[in-house]
Amino acid sequence: MRIPALIIAALLLSFSARAFAQSNETPAQAKQNKAATTNPLAEPGAVSTSRLALPFKRVWQHLTDDALAVPPTLDGARIYLPLTGGRVFCLDRDTGTLLWSAEPGGLISAPIAASDQVIYVVTRKLAADGSEAGASLLAVDKTTGLTAWVKDYPRAFASPLAVSNGRLYVGSTDGAFYALDARDGNTVWKVATQDVVRGAALVTANVVAFGSDDGALRVVEAETGKLVWKLQTGGKIAGQPASDERAFYVGSGDGYVYAVEQATGKLRWRSRTGAAIEAPPVIVGDRVLIASFDNFVYALARTSGDRLWKRRLENRITAAPIVEGDAAMVAPLRGDYVAVFLNANGRRVNLYQLDKDYEIVAAPIFAGDRLILATSRGLVVATASRPADHPANAIKK
């Protein structure tokens, strides 16, 4: 069969263009191309330079009969693991060695927050009949696990703690949001809302942004708690807002993602998903990644909210995607795997499968080359590493 001359010319032109591009490749581009990873578990044509795209291998696990109460916390070389029974384990990140354990009393109700010298543990108390009986905030020495001080409160805290500039910011079941002194737990100020405050606050240089079960996104002055503005949505706001230089971004139980002007609270755009959103938005370049209860991950244009791509997983997604380089990792709740997708087009570049009977129960953590997964059987830690014969291993640093 004779090939038309136009097709031959097109093929020659394409070959010449590729050859020209390769011949003009800069050293930095060459290094990046060599570092690119094509994982056997990737979809056709999906290539990434992210460490998230490297094969994962389990390096240690800490199994326990007591369920994980809330997500673990990574603090440098230490992992703090809270259990439902009220115990806290401090583990070495690299080996899993137990450094200390403590039982602060009460049921741990929020992820542990770390500062320079201490960690903060939030617990709730139960009366003999099982009803709520207040809460406690404990400052625990990071090195020894000994309690430095305890502060009691009449109602339980409901949101993760945010630590910033000597203060702790936290939402409560009493319908208020608090700023506490990090030295003793005393109240600096509080802001009343119309319902429980569950979502973590976003603390910037001058303001604090937080959502509430009353559906409102509030921005208050960090120093005084004075309301700057409020945006009302149609559902509960359970996730932490995100921000860039111009706007705050937040998901709502009404299924919409909202982009709001930082200075004025004016709505810039809103974009609908198929179900409630509890995970914080993640800003990646010119787009915003959103995980929804409809089992989809969405990439939206940061300026307009237009949908760029979406990918469906098998379970609901309540944790924010983890971004590293050109890829993002997503961990479905009660799933037995994590998946990694390209930020540009949503193609899958990696998949890490847990052993049988392991289910992910909280948001994952990725730092350095370590993936930390809270599962139904305990903590699983895996490492991302290149195969020994990968070209990048030959690159001189």
C-alpha positions in Angstrom: 0.0 0.0 0.0 1.4 3.4 -1.0 1.6 6.0 1.8 0.5 9.5 0.7 3.3 12.0 0.4 1.6 14.4 2.9 1.6 11.8 5.6 5.3 11.1 5.0 6.0 14.8 5.2 4.1 15.1 8.4 6.0 12.2 10.0 9.3 13.7 8.9 8.4 17.0 10.3 7.3 15.5 13.6 10.6 13.5 13.9 12.6 16.6 13.1 10.8 18.6 15.7 11.4 16.0 18.4 15.1 15.8 17.4 15.4 19.6 17.5 13.8 19.7 21.0 16.1 17.0 22.2 19.2 18.7 20.8 18.1 22.0 22.5 17.3 20.3 25.9 18.8 22.3 28.8 20.7 20.4 31.5 17.8 21.1 33.9 15.3 19.7 31.4 17.5 16.7 30.8 17.7 16.0 34.6 14.0 16.3 34.9 13.3 14.0 32.0 15.6 11.4 33.5 13.9 11.8 36.8 10.5 11.1 35.3 8.9 8.0 36.5 6.7 5.6 34.5 5.2 3.3 37.1 3.9 -0.2 36.0 0.6 0.8 37.8 0.3 4.0 35.8 -2.2 4.5 33.0 -0.9 4.6 29.4 1.0 7.8 28.8 1.0 8.9 32.4 4.5 10.0 33.4 5.5 12.0 36.5 8.5 13.5 38.2 6.7 13.4 41.6 7.9 11.2 44.5 4.3 10.2 44.8 4.6 8.3 41.5 7.4 6.1 42.8 6.6 2.5 43.9 5.7 2.3 47.6 7.0 -0.4 49.9 5.9 -0.9 53.5 8.8 -0.4 55.9 7.1 -0.8 59.3 3.7 -0.9 60.9 2.4 -0.4 64.4 -0.6 -2.7 64.9 -3.0 -2.2 67.8 -6.3 -3.6 69.1 -7.4 -0.2 70.0 -8.8 1.9 67.1 -7.2 5.1 66.0 -9.2 8.0 67.5 -8.2 10.7 65.0 -5.5 11.2 62.3 -1.9 10.8 63.5 0.4 13.8 63.6 3.9 14.0 62.1 6.3 16.3 63.9 9.8 16.1 62.4 11.2 12.7 63.3 8.2 11.8 65.6 4.7 10.5 64.9 2.0 11.0 67.5 -0.6 8.3 67.4 -3.9 8.9 69.4 -6.1 5.9 70.2 -9.8 5.8 71.1 -9.0 4.5 74.6 -7.2 7.7 75.4 -3.6 6.6 75.0 -1.0 8.5 72.9 2.0 6.7 71.4 5.1 8.6 70.3 6.9 6.6 67.5 10.1 7.2 65.6 9.2 8.1 62.1 11.9 6.0 60.4 11.8 2.8 62.5 8.5 2.7 64.3 10.3 2.4 67.7 8.1 3.4 70.6 9.7 6.5 72.2 7.1 7.0 74.9 3.4 6.5 75.6 1.0 8.5 77.8 -2.6 8.2 78.9 -3.8 11.8 79.5 -7.3 10.8 80.5 -10.6 11.2 78.6 -11.3 10.4 75.0 -9.1 12.1 72.5 -11.3 14.1 70.2 -8.9 16.0 67.8 -5.6 15.5 66.1 -2.6 16.3 68.2 -1.1 19.8 67.5 2.7 20.4 68.0 4.7 23.4 69.0 8.4 23.9 69.7 8.4 22.3 73.2 5.0 20.6 73.7 2.2 18.9 72.0 -1.5 19.8 72.7 -4.0 17.0 73.3 -7.7 17.7 73.3 -9.9 15.2 75.2 -13.6 15.1 76.1 -15.1 13.7 79.2 -18.1 11.4 79.6 -20.4 11.2 82.6 -21.5 7.9 84.1 -24.6 7.9 81.9 -22.5 8.4 78.7 -23.4 12.1 78.3 -20.9 14.8 77.6 -19.2 16.2 80.7 -16.8 18.8 79.4 -13.4 18.8 77.9 -9.7 19.2 78.7 -6.7 20.6 76.9 -3.3 19.2 77.9 0.1 20.4 77.1 2.5 17.4 77.0 6.3 17.5 76.9 7.4 16.3 73.5 10.5 14.5 74.8 9.1 12.7 77.8 5.3 12.5 77.4 4.8 14.1 80.8 1.9 16.5 81.2 3.0 20.1 81.7 -0.4 21.6 82.4 -4.2 20.9 82.0 -7.1 23.2 81.4 -10.7 22.1 81.7 -13.7 23.5 79.8 -17.5 23.1 80.2 -18.0 21.9 76.6 -16.1 19.6 74.3 -14.0 21.0 71.4 -15.0 19.8 68.0 -12.3 21.0 65.5 -8.6 20.4 65.1 -6.4 22.9 66.9 -4.5 25.5 64.9 -1.3 26.8 66.5 0.0 30.2 65.6 2.0 33.0 67.3 1.4 31.8 70.9 -2.2 31.1 70.4 -4.4 28.0 69.9 -7.5 28.4 67.6 -10.3 25.8 68.0 -14.0 25.4 67.5 -16.4 24.0 70.1 -19.6 22.1 70.4 -21.1 25.1 72.3 -21.3 26.9 68.9 -18.4 29.2 69.5 -14.9 29.6 68.0 -12.1 30.3 70.5 -8.6 31.8 70.6 -6.7 30.4 73.6 -3.4 31.3 75.1 -0.9 28.6 74.2 0.9 29.0 77.6 -2.0 28.1 79.8 -5.2 27.5 77.8 -7.0 30.6 79.0 -9.5 32.2 76.6 -8.2 35.3 74.8 -11.5 35.8 72.8 -14.4 33.8 71.4 -16.8 34.3 68.5 -20.3 33.0 68.7 -21.8 31.1 65.7 -25.2 29.5 65.2 -24.0 25.9 65.4 -21.1 23.5 66.2 -17.7 24.5 64.7 -16.0 21.4 63.4 -13.6 22.6 60.6 -10.0 23.5 61.2 -9.2 27.2 61.0 -6.9 28.8 58.5 -4.7 31.3 60.3 -3.0 34.0 58.2 -0.8 37.0 59.2 -3.8 39.1 60.2 -7.0 37.1 60.1 -8.5 33.7 60.9 -10.9 32.0 58.5 -13.2 29.2 59.7 -16.5 27.5 58.8 -19.3 26.2 61.0 -22.2 23.8 60.9 -24.4 26.9 60.4 -23.1 27.1 56.9 -21.2 30.3 57.2 -17.6 31.0 56.4 -16.3 33.7 58.8 -13.2 35.8 58.7 -12.2 37.5 61.9 -9.2 39.6 63.1 -6.6 37.3 64.6 -5.7 39.7 67.3 -9.2 40.6 68.6 -11.7 38.1 67.1 -13.7 41.0 65.5 -15.7 39.9 62.5 -14.4 41.1 59.2 -17.0 39.5 57.0 -19.2 36.4 56.7 -20.4 34.4 53.7 -23.4 32.2 54.0 -23.5 28.9 52.1 -26.3 26.3 51.9 -24.7 23.5 53.9 -22.3 22.7 56.8 -18.7 23.7 56.4 -16.6 21.0 58.0 -13.3 21.5 56.1 -10.4 24.0 56.5 -10.5 26.9 54.0 -7.6 27.4 51.6 -6.2 30.7 50.3 -4.0 32.4 47.7 -3.0 36.0 47.3 -6.6 37.1 46.5 -9.2 34.7 47.7 -10.4 32.1 50.2 -11.6 28.7 48.9 -14.0 26.5 50.9 -16.2 23.5 50.3 -19.7 23.2 51.7 -22.2 20.5 52.6 -24.4 21.9 49.8 -22.0 20.4 47.3 -20.5 23.7 46.1 -17.0 25.1 46.2 -16.8 28.8 46.9 -14.1 31.3 46.0 -14.4 34.5 48.0 -12.5 37.8 47.8 -10.2 38.0 50.9 -10.7 41.7 51.5 -14.4 42.0 51.0 -16.1 38.6 51.3 -17.5 39.1 47.8 -18.3 35.8 46.0 -16.0 35.4 43.0 -17.4 32.1 41.8 -18.9 28.9 43.0 -18.7 25.4 41.3 -20.9 22.5 42.0 -19.9 18.9 42.7 -22.3 15.9 43.1 -22.4 15.8 46.9 -21.2 17.3 50.2 -17.6 18.5 50.5 -15.7 18.0 53.8 -12.1 17.9 52.6 -10.2 21.2 52.4 -9.5 22.5 48.9 -5.9 22.3 47.6 -4.4 25.0 45.4 -2.1 23.7 42.7 -0.8 26.4 40.3 -3.7 27.6 38.2 -6.2 25.1 39.6 -8.0 23.9 42.8 -8.3 20.3 43.7 -11.5 19.2 45.4 -12.5 15.9 46.9 -16.2 15.3 47.2 -18.6 12.8 48.9 -19.7 11.8 45.4 -16.5 9.7 45.2 -14.9 12.2 42.6 -11.8 14.3 42.7 -12.2 17.5 40.7 -9.7 19.9 39.2 -11.2 23.4 38.9 -9.8 26.5 37.2 -8.6 28.8 40.0 -9.9 32.0 38.3 -13.3 30.8 37.2 -14.2 27.5 38.9 -14.6 25.8 35.5 -14.1 22.0 35.6 -10.9 20.9 34.0 -11.1 17.2 34.8 -12.6 14.7 37.4 -11.8 11.2 38.5 -14.0 8.7 40.3 -12.8 6.4 43.1 -14.6 3.6 44.8 -15.2 5.2 48.2 -16.2 8.6 49.6 -13.3 11.0 50.0 -13.1 13.1 53.1 -9.4 13.9 53.1 -7.7 16.6 51.0 -5.5 15.4 48.2 -1.7 15.4 49.0 0.2 17.3 46.4 3.9 16.8 45.6 5.3 18.1 42.4 3.1 17.4 39.4 0.9 14.8 41.1 -1.6 14.4 43.9 -2.4 11.5 46.1 -6.0 10.7 47.1 -7.0 8.3 49.9 -10.7 7.2 49.9 -12.2 6.7 53.4 -12.5 3.0 54.2 -10.7 2.1 51.1 -7.7 -0.3 51.0 -5.6 1.8 48.6 -4.3 5.2 47.7 -4.2 6.5 44.1 -2.0 9.2 42.6 -3.1 11.4 39.7 -1.4 13.9 37.5 -2.5 17.5 38.4 -2.5 18.4 34.7 -5.1 15.9 33.4 -6.1 13.5 36.1 -4.4 10.4 34.6 -3.3 7.9 37.2 0.4 7.5 37.8 0.5 5.2 40.8 -1.5 3.0 43.1 -0.5 1.6 46.5 -2.6 -1.4 47.7 -2.8 -2.3 51.4 -2.9 -5.8 52.6 -6.2 -7.6 53.0 -8.4 -6.5 55.9 -6.7 -3.1 56.1 -8.9 0.0 55.6 -7.8 3.7 55.6 -9.6 5.5 58.5 -8.1 8.9 58.5 -6.2 11.4 56.3 -2.8 10.2 55.1 0.5 12.0 55.6 3.4 12.2 53.1 6.7 13.8 54.1 10.2 13.2 52.6 9.8 9.7 51.1 7.4 8.4 53.8 3.7 7.7 53.4 1.9 7.4 56.8 -1.5 5.7 56.7 -3.9 5.3 59.6 -5.7 2.1 59.1 -8.3 -0.1 60.8 -5.5 -2.3 62.2 -3.0 0.4 63.1 -0.4 2.6 61.5 1.2 1.6 58.2 4.3 3.4 57.0 5.7 2.9 53.5 8.6 4.5 51.6 8.7 5.7 48.0 11.9 4.7 46.3 13.2 4.4 42.7 14.2 1.0 41.3 17.9 0.4 41.4 18.2 0.6 37.6 16.3 3.9 37.3 18.3 6.5 35.2 17.8 9.2 38.0 20.0 7.2 40.3 22.9 7.9 38.0 22.4 11.7 38.1 25.0 13.4 40.1 23.6 15.7 42.8 
